[in-house]
């Protein structure tokens, strides 16, 4: 799992590259949640996710929910097919829950 943080003038962009599966989630969870909780506005770029399972979907859902519940803004871009398929396996529509974050 490789993540890149791009500091910007309007908001921060956080790009996730590589797999987001049960094997990566535990190591990545704290970093992602700390990152989104420390900012007023976040752009979460998912384009680089190459593999995703339900654990990855749960992490994305938890991160977006934490931001929304704190009253902050989050935008999610480039939701790949692998994330959409993993979300569908647990009865979620990734476009809906990530796009309406």
Secondary structure as GFF3:
##gff-version 3
##sequence-region A 1 101
A	DSSP	beta_strand	2	6	.	.	.	ID=ss1
A	DSSP	beta_strand	12	20	.	.	.	ID=ss2
A	DSSP	alpha_helix	22	37	.	.	.	ID=ss3
A	DSSP	beta_strand	41	52	.	.	.	ID=ss4
A	DSSP	alpha_helix	54	69	.	.	.	ID=ss5
A	DSSP	beta_strand	73	77	.	.	.	ID=ss6
A	DSSP	alpha_helix	81	89	.	.	.	ID=ss7
A	DSSP	alpha_helix	94	99	.	.	.	ID=ss8
###
